Amino acid sequence: MVDHALARLTMDKTQRSLVVQKLCQDGLKWDDYEVCSGQALLPSGPVAEGDIIWNCMGNVALRHVPTNSLLGAFDFSDGSIINAVTSQKK
């Protein structure tokens, strides 16, 4: 599980997915996120607990664009979390 200042995600390698377990901030929108490495399908609309990021392949890294923060990086080839950064990139 990766805990970020914005949301907490759980990785499911069997389903090749990430699930939003907890929101730590209101008003988040999927349009504000991008997959910056690997492959994954982001939901649309407001971010909600239980949302699923599907079809994750490779080393998937998610970035919150407005804050330029890495939400986390997940290795779907072996099921481990590569990196979880909670601070902003400058």
C-alpha positions as CSV (number, residue, x, y, z in Angstrom):
1,M,0.0,0.0,0.0
2,V,1.3,3.5,-0.8
3,D,0.2,6.4,1.3
4,H,0.4,9.8,-0.3
5,A,-0.7,13.2,0.9
6,L,-3.6,13.0,-1.6
7,A,-4.7,9.3,-1.6
8,R,-3.8,5.8,-0.5
9,L,-3.5,3.1,-3.2
10,T,-3.4,-0.7,-2.9
11,M,-1.7,-2.7,-5.7
12,D,-3.3,-5.9,-7.0
13,K,-0.8,-7.7,-9.2
14,T,-3.2,-10.6,-10.0
15,Q,-5.8,-8.1,-11.4
16,R,-3.1,-5.8,-12.8
17,S,-4.8,-2.9,-11.0
18,L,-4.5,-0.2,-8.3
19,V,-7.4,0.6,-6.0
20,V,-8.0,3.9,-4.2
21,Q,-8.3,2.8,-0.5
22,K,-8.6,6.2,1.1
23,L,-8.7,9.9,0.0
24,C,-6.7,12.3,2.1
25,Q,-8.0,15.4,0.3
26,D,-11.4,16.4,-1.2
27,G,-12.0,17.7,-4.7
28,L,-9.4,15.5,-6.5
29,K,-10.0,14.8,-10.2
30,W,-8.6,12.1,-12.4
31,D,-7.9,14.7,-15.1
32,D,-5.2,16.0,-12.7
33,Y,-3.2,12.7,-12.9
34,E,-1.0,11.2,-15.6
35,V,0.7,7.9,-16.1
36,C,4.3,9.0,-16.6
37,S,5.8,5.5,-17.1
38,G,4.4,2.1,-17.8
39,Q,0.9,1.6,-19.0
40,A,-2.5,1.9,-17.1
41,L,-6.0,3.1,-17.7
42,L,-7.1,5.9,-15.3
43,P,-10.8,6.4,-14.4
44,S,-12.5,9.7,-15.3
45,G,-14.4,12.2,-13.1
46,P,-13.8,12.9,-9.5
47,V,-11.4,10.6,-7.6
48,A,-13.4,8.3,-5.2
49,E,-12.6,5.6,-2.7
50,G,-12.9,2.3,-4.5
51,D,-11.9,3.7,-7.9
52,I,-9.7,1.2,-9.9
53,I,-6.8,2.0,-12.2
54,W,-6.9,-0.9,-14.7
55,N,-4.6,-2.8,-17.1
56,C,-1.4,-1.8,-15.3
57,M,1.7,-3.1,-17.1
58,G,5.4,-2.6,-16.5
59,N,6.7,0.0,-14.0
60,V,3.6,2.2,-13.6
61,A,4.3,5.7,-12.2
62,L,1.5,8.1,-11.4
63,R,2.0,11.8,-11.1
64,H,-0.3,14.5,-9.7
65,V,0.2,17.2,-12.3
66,P,-0.9,20.4,-10.4
67,T,1.6,19.7,-7.6
68,N,4.1,17.8,-9.8
69,S,4.2,15.1,-7.1
70,L,4.8,11.4,-7.7
71,L,1.9,9.5,-6.3
72,G,3.8,6.2,-6.5
73,A,5.6,3.8,-8.8
74,F,4.5,0.2,-9.0
75,D,6.3,-2.8,-10.6
76,F,3.6,-5.1,-12.1
77,S,6.3,-7.5,-13.4
78,D,7.1,-8.7,-9.9
79,G,4.4,-7.1,-7.7
80,S,6.7,-4.8,-5.7
81,I,6.4,-1.1,-5.0
82,I,9.5,0.5,-6.6
83,N,9.2,4.0,-5.1
84,A,6.8,6.1,-3.2
85,V,7.5,9.8,-3.0
86,T,5.3,12.1,-0.9
87,S,7.2,15.4,-1.5
88,Q,6.9,17.7,-4.5
89,K,9.5,17.6,-7.3
90,K,11.1,20.9,-7.9
